[in-house]
Amino acid sequence: MNDACIGAIDQGTTGTRFVLFDAEGRPLAAAYREHRQLYPQPGWVEHDPEEIWQNTLAVMQEALAEAGLRPGRLRAVGITNQRETVVAWDAATGKALHPAIVWQDRRTAGRCRELAEAGHAEMLRARTGLPVDPYFSATKMEWLLRGSEAVCAAAAAGRARFGTVDAWLAFRLTGAHVTDPTNASRTLLFDLRRLRWDPELLALFGIEEEMLPEVVPSVASDLDLVVSDGLPATGTPVRGILGDRPASHAAT
């Protein structure tokens, strides 16, 4: 009998869940933890990336313990996540440099108006398929580069890294700086026709390509990503990354 199973990290706006499924797709065990919603100013919404990371470790450990898996039974882990939310971290230390700016955050509304008034809206929609709106990630990254001393210092030293929450978790789990097209396409920086970061858009927002994750297939058996030693599910390959909305459609 096939006793292999897979694990899914579901990192959402209000909390983080880890679910283990058997080979027939039946849930074996699950754990969930909420994280704080931070509102430092009107219209601003933030999360603590380190709290999300610690919660991810906790729910993985709890579900794995509940299932009592034999060694080798967990064959793969996947990540699904809240989209557009931006995390900035230091590539050398792996530590977050600023609270995550959440997808609902409106602090860059004025900047979006400036971009539209300067005539960039049509070009941005043509390249990315998206309107100019604070909802998306690019102006959040731009704000961090301008408004956070820690991010500015790390950028000057060549150590600043950005990503949506999938990239943050993948980096902490495996050491790799990667994302997938379903998340990259929500940043206002991803060329939908060429399926790559757009150099002109990066220049518009003052973002270096080295700051951004490599875009890899959403699901692939040959992704070179493995959970690092000392973490729950050590040695397990990460085989999938999907934004939460596309993941929900794929599951139906």
The 8 nearest C-alpha neighbors of each residue, nearest first, counted from 0:
[[1, 2, 3, 22, 21, 23, 4, 72],
 [2, 0, 3, 22, 21, 4, 23, 72],
 [1, 3, 0, 4, 72, 22, 21, 73],
 [4, 2, 72, 1, 22, 73, 74, 21],
 [5, 3, 21, 73, 20, 22, 74, 72],
 [4, 6, 75, 20, 73, 74, 19, 76],
 [5, 7, 19, 76, 18, 20, 77, 75],
 [6, 8, 77, 18, 17, 76, 78, 9],
 [7, 9, 17, 78, 16, 79, 77, 10],
 [10, 8, 79, 16, 15, 80, 11, 17],
 [9, 11, 15, 80, 8, 79, 14, 81],
 [12, 10, 81, 14, 13, 80, 15, 9],
 [11, 13, 81, 14, 10, 101, 15, 80],
 [14, 12, 11, 33, 34, 15, 36, 35],
 [15, 13, 33, 11, 34, 32, 12, 10],
 [14, 16, 10, 32, 31, 9, 11, 55],
 [15, 17, 31, 9, 30, 8, 58, 10],
 [16, 18, 8, 7, 30, 29, 59, 58],
 [19, 17, 29, 7, 6, 28, 20, 16],
 [18, 20, 6, 28, 27, 26, 5, 29],
 [21, 19, 26, 25, 24, 27, 5, 4],
 [20, 22, 4, 24, 25, 23, 3, 26],
 [21, 23, 24, 4, 3, 20, 2, 1],
 [24, 22, 21, 25, 20, 4, 26, 1],
 [23, 25, 20, 21, 22, 26, 4, 5],
 [24, 26, 20, 21, 23, 27, 22, 19],
 [27, 25, 20, 19, 28, 21, 24, 18],
 [26, 28, 19, 20, 25, 66, 21, 29],
 [29, 27, 19, 62, 66, 18, 26, 65],
 [28, 30, 18, 62, 17, 19, 31, 16],
 [29, 31, 58, 62, 17, 16, 61, 18],
 [32, 30, 16, 15, 58, 17, 33, 29],
 [33, 31, 15, 14, 54, 16, 34, 58],
 [32, 34, 14, 13, 15, 35, 31, 54],
 [35, 33, 14, 13, 51, 36, 32, 50],
 [34, 36, 37, 46, 33, 13, 47, 50],
 [35, 37, 46, 45, 34, 38, 44, 13],
 [36, 38, 45, 44, 46, 39, 35, 43],
 [37, 39, 44, 43, 40, 45, 36, 41],
 [40, 38, 37, 43, 41, 44, 45, 42],
 [41, 39, 43, 38, 42, 44, 106, 37],
 [42, 40, 43, 38, 39, 44, 106, 105],
 [41, 43, 105, 104, 40, 106, 44, 38],
 [42, 44, 104, 40, 41, 38, 106, 105],
 [45, 43, 104, 38, 101, 37, 100, 103],
 [46, 44, 100, 37, 99, 101, 98, 38],
 [45, 47, 99, 98, 36, 37, 48, 35],
 [46, 48, 98, 50, 49, 99, 51, 45],
 [49, 47, 51, 50, 99, 46, 52, 98],
 [48, 50, 52, 51, 47, 53, 95, 94],
 [49, 51, 53, 47, 52, 48, 54, 34],
 [52, 50, 48, 54, 49, 53, 55, 47],
 [53, 51, 49, 55, 50, 54, 48, 56],
 [52, 54, 50, 56, 55, 51, 49, 57],
 [55, 53, 57, 51, 52, 56, 50, 58],
 [54, 56, 52, 53, 58, 57, 51, 59],
 [55, 57, 53, 59, 54, 58, 60, 52],
 [58, 56, 54, 60, 55, 59, 61, 53],
 [59, 57, 30, 61, 55, 60, 17, 56],
 [58, 60, 56, 62, 57, 61, 17, 63],
 [59, 61, 57, 63, 58, 62, 231, 64],
 [62, 60, 58, 64, 59, 63, 57, 65],
 [63, 61, 29, 65, 28, 64, 59, 30],
 [62, 64, 66, 60, 65, 61, 59, 67],
 [65, 63, 67, 61, 62, 66, 60, 68],
 [66, 64, 62, 63, 67, 61, 28, 29],
 [65, 67, 63, 64, 68, 28, 62, 27],
 [68, 66, 64, 65, 63, 69, 62, 28],
 [69, 67, 66, 72, 70, 63, 73, 64],
 [68, 70, 72, 71, 67, 73, 66, 2],
 [71, 69, 72, 68, 73, 67, 232, 74],
 [72, 70, 73, 69, 74, 3, 68, 235],
 [71, 73, 3, 70, 69, 74, 4, 68],
 [74, 72, 4, 5, 71, 75, 3, 235],
 [73, 75, 5, 72, 4, 3, 235, 71],
 [76, 74, 5, 236, 235, 237, 73, 238],
 [75, 77, 6, 237, 7, 5, 238, 236],
 [76, 78, 239, 7, 237, 238, 240, 8],
 [79, 77, 240, 8, 7, 239, 9, 241],
 [80, 78, 9, 241, 243, 242, 240, 8],
 [79, 81, 10, 243, 242, 11, 165, 9],
 [82, 80, 11, 243, 12, 10, 242, 84],
 [81, 83, 84, 242, 80, 182, 163, 243],
 [82, 84, 136, 102, 135, 185, 163, 85],
 [85, 83, 101, 102, 163, 82, 100, 164],
 [86, 84, 163, 100, 99, 162, 83, 136],
 [85, 87, 99, 162, 161, 163, 164, 88],
 [88, 86, 161, 160, 96, 95, 97, 85],
 [89, 87, 95, 96, 160, 94, 159, 93],
 [88, 90, 159, 93, 158, 91, 92, 94],
 [89, 91, 158, 93, 92, 160, 159, 88],
 [92, 90, 89, 93, 158, 94, 88, 159],
 [91, 93, 94, 89, 90, 88, 95, 158],
 [92, 94, 89, 90, 91, 88, 95, 171],
 [95, 93, 92, 88, 89, 96, 49, 90],
 [94, 96, 88, 97, 87, 48, 89, 93],
 [97, 95, 88, 87, 149, 150, 94, 89],
 [98, 96, 95, 99, 87, 147, 150, 149],
 [97, 99, 47, 46, 45, 48, 100, 96],
 [98, 100, 86, 46, 45, 85, 48, 101],
 [101, 99, 45, 85, 84, 44, 98, 104],
 [102, 100, 84, 45, 104, 103, 44, 99],
 [101, 103, 84, 83, 134, 104, 100, 135],
 [104, 102, 101, 134, 105, 44, 43, 133],
 [103, 105, 43, 44, 101, 102, 42, 106],
 [106, 104, 42, 107, 108, 133, 43, 103],
 [107, 105, 108, 43, 104, 42, 133, 109],
 [108, 106, 110, 133, 109, 105, 138, 111],
 [109, 107, 111, 110, 133, 105, 106, 112],
 [110, 108, 112, 111, 107, 113, 106, 114],
 [109, 111, 113, 107, 112, 108, 114, 138],
 [112, 110, 114, 108, 113, 109, 132, 131],
 [111, 113, 115, 109, 110, 114, 116, 108],
 [114, 112, 110, 116, 111, 115, 117, 109],
 [115, 113, 111, 117, 112, 116, 119, 110],
 [114, 116, 120, 112, 118, 117, 113, 119],
 [115, 117, 113, 118, 114, 112, 119, 120],
 [118, 116, 114, 115, 119, 113, 120, 112],
 [117, 119, 115, 116, 120, 114, 121, 122],
 [120, 118, 122, 115, 114, 121, 117, 123],
 [121, 119, 115, 123, 122, 118, 131, 124],
 [120, 122, 124, 123, 119, 125, 118, 130],
 [123, 121, 125, 119, 124, 120, 126, 118],
 [124, 122, 120, 126, 125, 121, 127, 119],
 [123, 125, 128, 129, 121, 127, 122, 126],
 [124, 126, 122, 123, 128, 127, 121, 129],
 [127, 125, 190, 123, 124, 128, 122, 191],
 [126, 128, 124, 190, 129, 191, 187, 123],
 [127, 129, 124, 125, 126, 130, 123, 191],
 [130, 128, 124, 127, 131, 187, 123, 185],
 [131, 129, 124, 132, 120, 128, 123, 121],
 [130, 132, 111, 120, 129, 115, 133, 123],
 [131, 133, 134, 111, 130, 135, 108, 107],
 [134, 132, 107, 135, 108, 105, 138, 111],
 [135, 133, 102, 132, 103, 136, 83, 104],
 [136, 134, 186, 83, 133, 185, 137, 132],
 [135, 137, 186, 83, 139, 138, 85, 140],
 [138, 136, 140, 186, 139, 187, 135, 141],
 [137, 139, 141, 140, 136, 142, 107, 133],
 [138, 140, 142, 136, 137, 141, 143, 100],
 [141, 139, 143, 137, 138, 142, 144, 136],
 [140, 142, 138, 144, 139, 143, 204, 137],
 [141, 143, 139, 145, 140, 144, 146, 138],
 [144, 142, 146, 140, 147, 145, 141, 139],
 [145, 143, 141, 151, 142, 150, 146, 147],
 [146, 144, 142, 143, 147, 141, 151, 148],
 [145, 147, 143, 142, 144, 148, 151, 150],
 [148, 146, 143, 150, 149, 145, 151, 144],
 [147, 149, 151, 150, 152, 146, 145, 144],
 [148, 150, 152, 147, 151, 96, 153, 97],
 [151, 149, 153, 147, 152, 148, 144, 96],
 [150, 152, 148, 154, 144, 149, 153, 147],
 [153, 151, 155, 149, 154, 150, 148, 156],
 [152, 154, 159, 158, 156, 150, 155, 151],
 [153, 155, 159, 157, 151, 156, 152, 158],
 [156, 154, 152, 153, 157, 151, 158, 159],
 [155, 157, 153, 154, 158, 152, 159, 151],
 [158, 156, 154, 155, 159, 153, 210, 209],
 [157, 159, 153, 90, 89, 156, 154, 160],
 [160, 158, 154, 153, 89, 88, 210, 157],
 [161, 159, 210, 88, 87, 89, 211, 90],
 [162, 160, 87, 211, 210, 86, 88, 159],
 [163, 161, 166, 86, 85, 167, 164, 211],
 [162, 164, 85, 84, 166, 165, 83, 86],
 [163, 165, 167, 166, 80, 168, 162, 84],
 [166, 164, 168, 167, 163, 80, 169, 178],
 [167, 165, 169, 162, 178, 164, 177, 168],
 [168, 166, 164, 170, 165, 169, 162, 171],
 [167, 169, 171, 165, 170, 166, 172, 164],
 [168, 170, 166, 172, 171, 167, 173, 165],
 [171, 169, 174, 175, 167, 176, 168, 173],
 [170, 172, 168, 169, 174, 173, 167, 93],
 [173, 171, 169, 226, 170, 168, 227, 174],
 [172, 174, 226, 227, 170, 175, 225, 169],
 [173, 175, 170, 171, 172, 176, 169, 227],
 [176, 174, 170, 173, 177, 169, 224, 171],
 [175, 177, 212, 170, 166, 213, 174, 169],
 [178, 176, 212, 213, 166, 214, 175, 215],
 [177, 179, 214, 166, 212, 213, 215, 165],
 [178, 180, 214, 217, 215, 181, 182, 216],
 [181, 179, 183, 182, 184, 214, 217, 178],
 [182, 180, 184, 179, 242, 183, 241, 245],
 [181, 183, 180, 184, 185, 242, 179, 82],
 [184, 182, 180, 185, 186, 181, 189, 179],
 [183, 185, 182, 189, 181, 180, 186, 127],
 [186, 184, 183, 182, 83, 135, 187, 136],
 [185, 187, 136, 188, 135, 137, 183, 184],
 [188, 186, 137, 127, 189, 185, 135, 136],
 [187, 189, 186, 200, 196, 197, 201, 137],
 [190, 188, 196, 184, 195, 197, 127, 183],
 [191, 189, 126, 127, 194, 195, 197, 193],
 [190, 192, 194, 127, 193, 189, 126, 184],
 [193, 191, 190, 194, 126, 195, 127, 189],
 [192, 194, 190, 195, 191, 196, 189, 197],
 [195, 193, 191, 190, 192, 189, 196, 180],
 [196, 194, 190, 193, 189, 197, 191, 214],
 [195, 197, 189, 188, 190, 198, 194, 208],
 [196, 198, 200, 190, 199, 189, 188, 195],
 [199, 197, 201, 200, 202, 196, 208, 188],
 [200, 198, 202, 201, 197, 203, 188, 204],
 [199, 201, 203, 202, 197, 198, 188, 204],
 [200, 202, 206, 198, 204, 203, 199, 205],
 [203, 201, 205, 199, 200, 204, 198, 206],
 [202, 204, 200, 201, 205, 199, 206, 198],
 [205, 203, 201, 202, 206, 141, 200, 137],
 [204, 206, 202, 203, 201, 141, 207, 144],
 [207, 205, 201, 204, 202, 208, 210, 141],
 [208, 206, 209, 210, 201, 205, 211, 202],
 [207, 209, 210, 211, 206, 201, 196, 198],
 [210, 208, 207, 211, 212, 160, 157, 206],
 [209, 211, 160, 208, 207, 161, 159, 212],
 [212, 210, 208, 209, 161, 160, 162, 213],
 [213, 211, 177, 176, 178, 214, 162, 210],
 [212, 214, 177, 178, 215, 176, 211, 179],
 [213, 215, 178, 179, 177, 212, 180, 216],
 [214, 216, 179, 178, 213, 217, 177, 180],
 [217, 215, 218, 179, 219, 214, 180, 239],
 [216, 218, 240, 179, 239, 241, 215, 180],
 [219, 217, 239, 216, 238, 240, 220, 241],
 [218, 220, 221, 238, 222, 216, 239, 217],
 [219, 221, 222, 238, 218, 239, 223, 237],
 [220, 222, 219, 223, 238, 224, 218, 236],
 [223, 221, 224, 219, 220, 238, 237, 215],
 [222, 224, 221, 225, 236, 237, 238, 175],
 [225, 223, 237, 222, 236, 173, 226, 175],
 [224, 226, 236, 235, 173, 234, 237, 227],
 [225, 227, 173, 233, 234, 172, 235, 236],
 [228, 226, 173, 233, 172, 225, 230, 234],
 [229, 227, 233, 230, 226, 234, 231, 232],
 [228, 230, 233, 227, 231, 232, 226, 234],
 [231, 229, 233, 228, 227, 232, 226, 56],
 [230, 232, 233, 60, 59, 56, 229, 63],
 [231, 233, 235, 230, 234, 226, 73, 59],
 [234, 232, 226, 228, 230, 231, 227, 235],
 [235, 233, 226, 225, 227, 232, 236, 228],
 [234, 236, 226, 225, 233, 232, 75, 74],
 [237, 235, 225, 75, 224, 238, 226, 76],
 [236, 238, 76, 224, 75, 77, 225, 239],
 [239, 237, 219, 77, 218, 220, 236, 75],
 [238, 240, 218, 77, 217, 237, 78, 219],
 [239, 241, 78, 217, 79, 77, 179, 218],
 [242, 240, 79, 246, 217, 181, 243, 78],
 [241, 243, 80, 79, 182, 181, 82, 245],
 [242, 244, 246, 80, 79, 245, 81, 247],
 [243, 245, 247, 246, 242, 248, 241, 82],
 [246, 244, 248, 247, 243, 242, 249, 241],
 [247, 245, 249, 243, 244, 248, 241, 242],
 [248, 246, 250, 244, 245, 249, 243, 251],
 [247, 249, 245, 250, 246, 251, 244, 243],
 [250, 248, 246, 247, 251, 245, 244, 241],
 [249, 251, 247, 248, 246, 245, 244, 24],
 [250, 248, 249, 247, 246, 245, 244, 24]]
